[in-house]
Amino acid sequence: MTPILQCNQLVKRYGHVQALSSIDLTLGEGRIVGLLGPNGSGKTTLIKLASGLLTPSSGSISVCGMAPGIDTKRMVSYLPERTYLNEWMRAYELLDFFGDFYVDFNREKAVEMLGRLGINPDDRLKTMSKGTKEKVQLILVMSRDAKLYLLDEPIGGVDPATRDFILKTIVGNYSENATVVISTHLIHDVETTIDDVIFINKGSIALNSSVDEIRENEGKSVDELFREVFQC
């Protein structure tokens, strides 16, 4: 079976700075993966490479067997760290926008989630709180029928209740044929949600394991092991 995401000796440099160093990684389907590391460790760079926003300096990266490009954009649903939606747009206009761009966008699912949260489709983004904006953006991303969901810091900077909603939405809205990658440094919050973990530090993978293996072999939680590895 073709991996959903595969990296072979992947390197990314920004001038003289090496952001990723010889990354070897294979992710199959049906998993929620925590891409965990301190700020500046290379998490966002790896996600942008997988989404096709950056190109490798050397080595290779593929999504469902293809180099990131036009074809893989149909398979990848990407949530950036920062809100990129136009503040003047109303919620229903954002649904129209995504519906025009993505043939796999499930508008009915998006409308149902907006209603469940009490978000008025006529409200403009600029009138919403930061947490509500985060929810709307996540709803848009998770309402696509994608193969790979790339979520860059989806729970950073929001309150605990919003974090709970975001994580429940992630778990409840992806298929067993897809994979979700969650980039975060908030390990404790995602530990009960993720199946596998990738520790990344200074552009290199320090650990690639399942959560169950960590608990069985190390006798500690992912959060405890993370603090031990990164001494934080």
Backbone bond lengths (Angstrom), bond angles and torsions (degrees), N, CA, C in turn:
res aa  C-N    CA-C-N  psi(-1)  N-CA   C-N-CA  omega(-1)  CA-C   N-CA-C  phi
1 M - - - 1.459 - - 1.531 109.47 -
2 T 1.330 116.34 134.10 1.456 121.03 -179.19 1.526 110.53 -69.98
3 P 1.326 117.99 129.12 1.472 119.97 177.98 1.522 111.81 -61.56
4 I 1.315 116.60 149.54 1.461 119.63 175.94 1.530 110.05 -71.08
5 L 1.330 116.97 -40.17 1.463 120.67 177.54 1.511 108.95 -136.19
6 Q 1.332 116.55 131.74 1.462 120.15 178.78 1.517 110.08 -141.33
7 C 1.328 115.31 134.31 1.468 122.14 176.53 1.522 108.22 -123.74
8 N 1.326 115.92 135.91 1.461 121.85 177.17 1.524 109.14 -127.88
9 Q 1.356 115.14 111.56 1.465 120.87 178.73 1.540 111.49 48.87
10 L 1.320 114.76 42.26 1.461 121.14 -176.06 1.526 111.32 -73.02
11 V 1.319 115.49 128.28 1.469 122.17 179.36 1.527 108.56 -129.64
12 K 1.340 115.55 137.66 1.464 120.28 172.98 1.520 109.00 -134.45
13 R 1.336 114.85 126.13 1.460 121.08 177.90 1.520 109.90 -118.87
14 Y 1.319 114.66 145.14 1.458 121.76 169.27 1.533 106.03 -114.92
15 G 1.313 116.11 95.48 1.458 119.42 -173.88 1.521 110.01 65.00
16 H 1.337 116.97 -120.81 1.458 120.89 179.50 1.530 112.16 -91.70
17 V 1.326 116.80 -2.21 1.468 120.91 -179.12 1.524 109.69 -93.79
18 Q 1.335 116.83 125.63 1.465 121.42 178.56 1.519 109.01 -96.30
19 A 1.334 116.17 109.18 1.459 121.58 -177.01 1.518 112.13 -82.39
20 L 1.335 117.02 -35.26 1.470 122.31 176.93 1.517 108.80 -130.74
21 S 1.330 115.94 138.76 1.460 120.61 -174.81 1.525 110.72 -127.34
22 S 1.335 116.69 108.46 1.472 123.68 171.98 1.538 112.58 48.52
23 I 1.329 116.08 55.89 1.463 121.37 -179.60 1.523 110.80 -79.28
24 D 1.328 116.52 123.05 1.468 123.51 171.09 1.522 107.19 -114.40
25 L 1.340 116.48 122.59 1.462 120.03 -173.38 1.517 110.05 -156.46
26 T 1.343 115.78 137.78 1.458 121.09 175.64 1.523 108.63 -134.78
27 L 1.335 116.79 125.51 1.460 122.23 177.86 1.523 109.50 -120.72
28 G 1.338 115.62 127.31 1.449 120.91 175.98 1.515 111.35 -91.00
29 E 1.322 116.54 -172.78 1.463 120.68 -176.28 1.523 111.63 -90.94
30 G 1.321 114.68 163.13 1.454 121.37 174.31 1.512 115.02 76.07
31 R 1.343 117.24 26.36 1.458 120.70 -177.63 1.528 110.84 -127.46
32 I 1.331 115.74 149.57 1.454 121.96 168.86 1.527 106.25 -108.64
33 V 1.321 115.73 116.53 1.465 122.01 -170.87 1.517 110.06 -112.26
34 G 1.318 116.03 128.61 1.454 121.32 174.34 1.516 110.25 -91.18
35 L 1.327 116.76 117.33 1.463 122.22 174.74 1.521 105.86 -95.40
36 L 1.322 115.62 100.50 1.458 121.46 -165.26 1.519 111.49 -114.78
37 G 1.319 115.15 135.36 1.456 119.90 178.31 1.511 110.14 177.48
38 P 1.332 116.72 161.11 1.467 120.47 178.29 1.517 110.85 -66.30
39 N 1.321 116.46 166.91 1.461 120.73 176.46 1.526 110.02 -58.83
40 G 1.342 115.55 137.07 1.451 120.44 179.36 1.514 114.68 83.06
41 S 1.331 116.76 12.32 1.470 120.15 -176.37 1.522 113.38 -84.68
42 G 1.331 118.10 -14.92 1.468 120.96 -179.39 1.515 113.88 115.34
43 K 1.320 118.10 4.31 1.468 121.55 -177.02 1.530 111.47 -61.12
44 T 1.318 116.48 -51.87 1.462 120.38 -177.50 1.522 111.39 -65.48
45 T 1.313 117.57 -37.75 1.465 120.62 177.62 1.519 110.87 -59.99
46 L 1.325 117.60 -45.25 1.467 120.94 179.48 1.527 110.71 -62.78
47 I 1.315 117.22 -42.54 1.465 120.67 179.83 1.532 111.06 -65.17
48 K 1.316 117.11 -41.27 1.466 119.59 179.41 1.524 111.82 -67.32
49 L 1.329 117.23 -33.35 1.462 120.14 174.89 1.524 110.81 -65.04
50 A 1.334 116.74 -42.79 1.467 120.89 -179.76 1.524 111.89 -67.50
51 S 1.330 116.03 -31.16 1.463 119.63 -179.23 1.527 112.81 -84.93
52 G 1.320 117.29 -7.14 1.450 121.10 177.64 1.510 114.63 88.96
53 L 1.337 117.53 10.11 1.461 120.82 179.76 1.523 112.21 -83.65
54 L 1.333 116.36 -20.52 1.456 121.90 175.39 1.524 108.57 -127.47
55 T 1.317 116.55 159.77 1.465 121.46 175.09 1.524 109.29 -115.77
56 P 1.333 117.67 146.81 1.466 120.62 -178.76 1.527 112.05 -65.56
57 S 1.334 115.57 149.55 1.459 120.57 171.05 1.530 109.74 -78.07
58 S 1.332 115.39 -35.44 1.463 121.76 173.07 1.519 108.40 -161.29
59 G 1.325 116.41 171.61 1.457 120.01 -174.81 1.514 110.40 76.44
60 S 1.339 116.87 -166.35 1.462 119.66 -176.78 1.518 111.48 -143.14
61 I 1.333 114.91 156.94 1.455 123.22 173.34 1.523 107.21 -140.65
62 S 1.329 116.88 139.37 1.462 120.18 -179.42 1.520 110.73 -139.58
63 V 1.320 115.38 148.77 1.462 123.82 174.54 1.522 107.19 -118.48
64 C 1.334 116.14 117.23 1.467 121.73 -176.83 1.527 111.04 52.75
65 G 1.335 115.64 38.87 1.459 121.28 174.95 1.513 115.13 86.28
66 M 1.342 117.83 -0.50 1.462 121.20 -177.37 1.519 110.82 -119.59
67 A 1.327 116.21 144.85 1.458 120.49 173.95 1.524 108.71 -64.90
68 P 1.328 117.94 140.58 1.467 120.02 -179.96 1.527 112.04 -53.11
69 G 1.328 115.15 131.31 1.463 121.47 -178.17 1.516 109.73 -177.83
70 I 1.326 116.17 -155.99 1.467 120.85 -177.05 1.521 111.72 -58.69
71 D 1.333 116.86 -44.12 1.466 119.78 -177.23 1.523 112.25 -66.53
72 T 1.327 117.77 -39.10 1.470 119.24 -177.94 1.525 112.20 -75.78
73 K 1.325 117.81 -21.68 1.469 119.78 178.01 1.531 110.55 -63.03
74 R 1.323 116.89 -22.95 1.468 120.68 176.14 1.524 111.49 -74.46
75 M 1.331 116.49 -15.35 1.461 120.95 -175.85 1.525 112.90 -107.71
76 V 1.329 116.39 -14.51 1.467 121.32 -173.20 1.525 110.26 -109.95
77 S 1.321 116.19 129.84 1.460 122.20 174.16 1.525 107.30 -113.56
78 Y 1.328 115.80 116.48 1.465 121.97 -168.50 1.523 111.60 -113.58
79 L 1.326 115.64 128.53 1.457 122.37 175.02 1.525 108.05 -111.85
80 P 1.336 118.72 106.22 1.463 120.40 179.81 1.517 111.76 -72.74
81 E 1.319 115.24 165.12 1.461 120.32 -178.75 1.524 111.42 -66.56
82 R 1.323 116.84 -34.24 1.456 121.16 -177.91 1.529 110.58 -108.15
83 T 1.332 115.60 147.25 1.453 120.51 177.93 1.525 109.69 -65.90
84 Y 1.322 116.89 129.18 1.461 121.78 -177.81 1.523 112.31 -114.12
85 L 1.337 117.84 -1.00 1.452 121.49 -176.15 1.526 110.97 -78.76
86 N 1.322 116.27 150.82 1.458 121.22 -179.60 1.522 110.98 -71.15
87 E 1.328 115.56 127.72 1.462 121.42 -175.49 1.523 112.99 -63.13
88 W 1.331 118.25 -26.93 1.461 120.84 -175.93 1.521 112.27 -79.24
89 M 1.330 117.69 -12.60 1.470 120.53 -175.12 1.519 111.47 -77.97
90 R 1.322 114.80 144.31 1.462 121.06 174.40 1.527 108.67 -84.55
91 A 1.325 116.36 161.17 1.468 120.23 -176.59 1.529 111.20 -58.86
92 Y 1.338 117.55 -42.38 1.458 119.07 -177.94 1.528 111.40 -67.92
93 E 1.359 116.87 -28.90 1.458 120.33 176.94 1.528 110.87 -69.50
94 L 1.320 115.76 -32.71 1.464 119.71 175.84 1.522 110.73 -66.37
95 L 1.339 116.75 -37.64 1.460 120.08 176.23 1.529 109.78 -63.92
96 D 1.347 116.73 -42.11 1.469 120.34 176.96 1.528 110.37 -60.67
97 F 1.329 115.19 -42.81 1.466 121.86 -178.54 1.528 110.67 -59.12
98 F 1.335 116.32 -49.96 1.463 120.24 -179.87 1.526 111.02 -67.57
99 G 1.329 117.01 -36.52 1.458 120.27 178.17 1.517 112.48 -63.30
100 D 1.344 116.77 -34.69 1.465 120.93 177.92 1.522 111.83 -71.81
101 F 1.327 116.71 -34.41 1.457 120.94 -175.00 1.527 113.13 -84.56
102 Y 1.331 117.15 -34.74 1.466 120.43 -170.85 1.528 110.99 -124.38
103 V 1.335 115.63 117.89 1.468 119.57 -179.53 1.523 111.63 -69.01
104 D 1.344 117.13 -18.77 1.465 120.61 -179.00 1.533 112.23 -92.95
105 F 1.339 117.78 8.42 1.456 120.54 -178.80 1.528 109.86 -76.28
106 N 1.346 116.19 126.42 1.455 122.95 -179.09 1.526 108.93 -98.09
107 R 1.324 115.84 94.92 1.460 120.32 -175.82 1.522 111.54 -64.19
108 E 1.327 117.22 -38.74 1.464 120.43 -179.15 1.530 110.94 -60.62
109 K 1.321 116.68 -41.29 1.465 120.54 177.79 1.520 110.50 -62.74
110 A 1.341 116.05 -43.77 1.457 120.41 -179.35 1.531 111.33 -63.44
111 V 1.323 116.83 -43.36 1.469 121.08 179.34 1.524 110.55 -63.31
112 E 1.324 116.07 -40.17 1.463 120.19 179.92 1.517 111.11 -63.61
113 M 1.329 117.50 -41.50 1.465 120.78 -179.87 1.526 111.47 -69.81
114 L 1.324 117.52 -37.70 1.463 120.16 175.90 1.523 110.39 -60.98
115 G 1.337 115.97 -43.61 1.459 120.23 179.90 1.511 112.33 -65.41
116 R 1.331 116.71 -38.48 1.457 120.90 -179.81 1.530 111.07 -63.72
117 L 1.323 116.34 -28.95 1.462 120.87 179.75 1.525 113.00 -93.00
118 G 1.333 116.26 -2.56 1.452 119.42 -179.25 1.516 113.57 71.49
119 I 1.346 116.82 26.76 1.462 121.28 178.18 1.516 109.11 -89.45
120 N 1.323 116.73 121.33 1.463 122.22 -179.41 1.525 109.77 -74.03
121 P 1.339 118.63 121.42 1.467 120.86 -179.49 1.523 113.37 -59.85
122 D 1.361 117.66 -19.65 1.457 120.85 179.87 1.530 112.87 -85.09
123 D 1.329 117.40 -8.69 1.467 120.41 -178.35 1.525 110.48 -72.66
124 R 1.332 114.83 139.16 1.462 119.78 174.86 1.531 110.02 -81.66
125 L 1.314 115.71 150.80 1.459 120.81 -177.95 1.533 110.93 -59.47
126 K 1.326 117.33 -36.42 1.463 120.57 -175.71 1.530 112.62 -67.01
127 T 1.337 117.65 -17.44 1.465 120.46 179.29 1.525 111.89 -90.94
128 M 1.321 117.80 -4.91 1.461 122.01 -175.13 1.526 111.35 -91.06
129 S 1.330 116.03 152.96 1.458 121.12 173.75 1.523 109.74 -70.65
130 K 1.336 115.95 165.91 1.466 120.29 178.49 1.526 110.82 -57.63
131 G 1.350 116.81 -44.10 1.457 120.37 -179.40 1.509 112.57 -62.42
132 T 1.349 116.84 -40.55 1.464 120.55 179.84 1.519 110.99 -67.80
133 K 1.335 117.15 -39.16 1.467 120.36 175.76 1.527 111.04 -59.87
134 E 1.348 115.85 -41.91 1.465 120.59 178.78 1.536 110.24 -61.52
135 K 1.336 115.78 -40.90 1.465 120.11 179.81 1.525 111.37 -64.68
136 V 1.336 116.27 -44.52 1.466 120.30 -179.74 1.517 110.54 -61.33
137 Q 1.328 116.55 -45.38 1.461 119.61 -179.37 1.523 111.43 -63.56
138 L 1.340 116.95 -40.64 1.461 120.16 178.24 1.525 110.94 -65.40
139 I 1.332 117.42 -41.10 1.467 121.37 177.95 1.524 110.44 -57.34
140 L 1.325 116.52 -43.90 1.466 120.52 179.38 1.527 110.91 -60.99
141 V 1.324 116.19 -46.11 1.469 121.26 -177.15 1.530 111.43 -67.27
142 M 1.340 117.33 -43.57 1.461 121.05 -175.86 1.521 113.09 -81.08
143 S 1.335 117.87 -6.86 1.463 120.91 177.21 1.525 111.82 -88.10
144 R 1.312 116.65 3.13 1.462 119.97 172.71 1.523 110.23 -91.14
145 D 1.312 116.48 149.00 1.462 122.16 176.71 1.527 107.90 -94.12
146 A 1.326 115.84 73.30 1.461 122.03 -174.29 1.524 111.32 -96.71
147 K 1.321 115.48 168.76 1.463 121.44 173.96 1.524 111.53 -93.56
148 L 1.336 116.13 -30.28 1.462 121.28 -177.82 1.524 109.26 -136.08
149 Y 1.325 115.52 121.43 1.460 121.56 176.47 1.533 107.41 -105.23
150 L 1.321 116.17 122.84 1.460 122.01 -179.48 1.524 107.89 -113.04
151 L 1.325 116.87 109.77 1.456 122.42 -173.64 1.525 109.28 -115.81
152 D 1.330 115.77 109.14 1.466 121.15 -175.43 1.529 109.56 -95.11
153 E 1.331 115.99 108.56 1.468 123.18 179.79 1.537 112.05 50.72
154 P 1.341 117.57 56.42 1.475 119.16 -176.84 1.517 114.01 -71.17
155 I 1.346 118.28 -16.04 1.471 119.68 -177.59 1.520 112.08 -115.52
156 G 1.300 117.39 9.97 1.456 119.71 179.88 1.524 111.94 -77.43
157 G 1.323 117.04 132.24 1.454 120.96 173.91 1.509 116.06 78.50
158 V 1.342 118.56 13.20 1.464 120.37 176.84 1.522 109.28 -119.08
159 D 1.332 116.03 163.15 1.455 120.89 -176.20 1.531 110.98 -73.33
160 P 1.347 117.83 163.06 1.472 121.44 -176.69 1.529 113.85 -57.42
161 A 1.333 117.77 -37.97 1.468 120.02 179.53 1.522 110.89 -64.23
162 T 1.334 116.60 -41.15 1.464 120.68 177.81 1.517 110.45 -66.74
163 R 1.338 117.27 -38.06 1.464 120.37 176.71 1.527 110.46 -59.41
164 D 1.325 116.55 -44.51 1.466 120.41 179.78 1.518 110.52 -60.31
165 F 1.337 117.05 -44.43 1.464 120.16 179.67 1.523 110.65 -62.04
166 I 1.337 116.37 -45.08 1.461 120.45 -177.96 1.525 110.69 -59.90
167 L 1.327 116.69 -46.77 1.466 120.11 -178.38 1.528 111.41 -66.45
168 K 1.331 117.66 -39.54 1.470 120.73 177.48 1.527 110.45 -65.24
169 T 1.326 116.79 -37.61 1.460 121.03 178.46 1.523 110.77 -65.20
170 I 1.318 116.50 -40.41 1.466 120.50 178.93 1.528 110.38 -62.43
171 V 1.325 116.16 -47.74 1.467 120.54 -177.85 1.521 111.41 -65.25
172 G 1.328 116.73 -38.75 1.457 120.40 -173.88 1.508 115.98 -85.30
173 N 1.332 118.19 -5.41 1.457 119.10 -172.04 1.520 115.08 -129.94
174 Y 1.320 116.82 29.69 1.464 118.67 169.94 1.514 108.13 -129.87
175 S 1.339 116.70 151.09 1.455 120.94 -176.10 1.525 110.55 -89.67
176 E 1.332 115.25 165.14 1.469 120.76 179.76 1.524 111.81 -68.99
177 N 1.338 117.01 -11.51 1.462 120.81 177.90 1.523 112.56 -93.78
178 A 1.325 115.96 1.62 1.469 120.79 -178.15 1.517 110.19 -114.97
179 T 1.324 114.88 168.68 1.464 121.28 176.78 1.524 108.77 -131.90
180 V 1.324 114.83 142.57 1.459 121.63 178.76 1.523 108.52 -115.41
181 V 1.326 116.81 130.23 1.462 122.34 173.51 1.525 107.52 -112.24
182 I 1.333 116.27 119.94 1.457 122.24 179.46 1.526 108.59 -110.38
183 S 1.316 116.12 114.83 1.457 120.70 175.61 1.521 108.96 -90.47
184 T 1.334 116.94 128.38 1.461 119.88 179.94 1.518 110.80 -164.90
185 H 1.327 115.86 161.24 1.462 121.07 169.08 1.527 109.96 -113.22
186 L 1.342 116.62 3.47 1.473 122.26 178.93 1.534 108.40 -94.58
187 I 1.314 115.83 75.85 1.461 122.05 -170.17 1.530 111.87 -64.75
188 H 1.309 116.30 -45.42 1.461 120.35 -175.65 1.532 111.69 -57.18
189 D 1.332 116.98 -37.12 1.465 120.97 -175.67 1.527 112.49 -71.02
190 V 1.327 118.15 -31.72 1.470 120.13 -174.84 1.521 113.65 -100.02
191 E 1.318 117.73 -5.96 1.470 120.19 -170.56 1.523 113.17 -58.07
192 T 1.327 118.00 -38.78 1.462 120.32 -178.66 1.525 112.21 -79.09
193 T 1.323 117.39 -7.59 1.465 121.90 -177.23 1.521 112.46 -96.39
194 I 1.332 117.64 -34.97 1.464 121.66 -170.53 1.519 112.59 -87.64
195 D 1.349 115.09 152.06 1.469 122.82 175.96 1.526 111.40 -95.86
196 D 1.324 115.39 -38.22 1.467 121.63 -176.18 1.522 109.77 -130.44
197 V 1.324 115.53 157.82 1.459 120.06 177.26 1.520 110.59 -130.44
198 I 1.320 114.12 143.36 1.457 122.06 171.20 1.519 106.62 -124.17
199 F 1.332 116.69 115.82 1.464 120.89 173.81 1.520 107.39 -89.33
200 I 1.315 116.42 126.83 1.456 120.56 178.24 1.523 108.97 -126.66
201 N 1.330 115.17 135.83 1.458 120.28 -177.73 1.525 109.92 -147.82
202 K 1.312 115.86 128.99 1.461 122.54 179.36 1.522 111.67 51.38
203 G 1.346 115.18 39.17 1.456 120.96 174.48 1.513 115.95 82.53
204 S 1.335 118.18 4.00 1.463 121.32 -179.93 1.522 110.31 -124.57
205 I 1.321 116.40 150.91 1.453 120.91 178.23 1.526 109.10 -82.42
206 A 1.326 115.21 120.39 1.460 120.99 179.97 1.522 111.84 -91.81
207 L 1.324 117.51 -25.09 1.464 121.87 -178.64 1.522 109.67 -160.61
208 N 1.331 116.30 139.13 1.464 122.80 174.61 1.523 106.73 -137.94
209 S 1.334 117.28 106.91 1.458 120.48 -171.84 1.520 110.18 -154.54
210 S 1.327 115.98 164.03 1.462 119.72 171.69 1.526 108.58 -83.12
211 V 1.315 115.74 156.08 1.461 120.70 178.36 1.525 110.27 -61.99
212 D 1.327 116.75 -40.93 1.474 120.80 -179.60 1.524 111.69 -62.02
213 E 1.342 116.39 -40.48 1.468 119.65 179.46 1.520 111.12 -64.61
214 I 1.321 117.16 -38.26 1.463 120.40 178.98 1.524 110.01 -63.13
215 R 1.313 116.58 -45.20 1.466 120.00 -178.36 1.525 111.41 -67.00
216 E 1.348 116.44 -38.82 1.463 120.02 -178.42 1.527 111.74 -75.19
217 N 1.316 117.15 -45.31 1.467 121.12 -173.92 1.526 113.56 -84.25
218 E 1.330 116.58 -33.27 1.466 120.03 -176.65 1.519 112.63 -99.76
219 G 1.350 115.86 -19.42 1.459 119.90 -179.46 1.514 113.40 66.13
220 K 1.327 116.32 31.11 1.460 120.41 -179.37 1.523 109.23 -150.63
221 S 1.319 115.02 166.39 1.456 119.86 179.13 1.529 110.35 -77.20
222 V 1.330 115.09 165.94 1.464 119.89 176.70 1.526 109.96 -61.77
223 D 1.326 116.30 -40.96 1.465 120.56 179.58 1.526 111.32 -61.29
224 E 1.331 116.95 -43.19 1.460 121.12 178.92 1.521 111.15 -64.22
225 L 1.343 116.81 -43.50 1.460 120.31 179.56 1.529 110.56 -66.28
226 F 1.309 116.97 -39.16 1.460 120.93 178.30 1.521 111.00 -59.42
227 R 1.333 115.63 -46.46 1.473 119.73 179.92 1.520 111.38 -64.30
228 E 1.334 116.22 -32.71 1.458 119.89 178.95 1.525 111.01 -71.79
229 V 1.332 116.11 -44.03 1.468 120.34 -177.96 1.523 111.33 -67.71
230 F 1.330 115.44 -41.54 1.464 119.40 -175.30 1.531 112.21 -99.56
231 Q 1.336 116.00 -0.04 1.469 121.66 176.05 1.532 111.69 52.24
232 C 1.336 113.31 54.22 1.471 117.85 179.23 1.529 110.55 -126.02
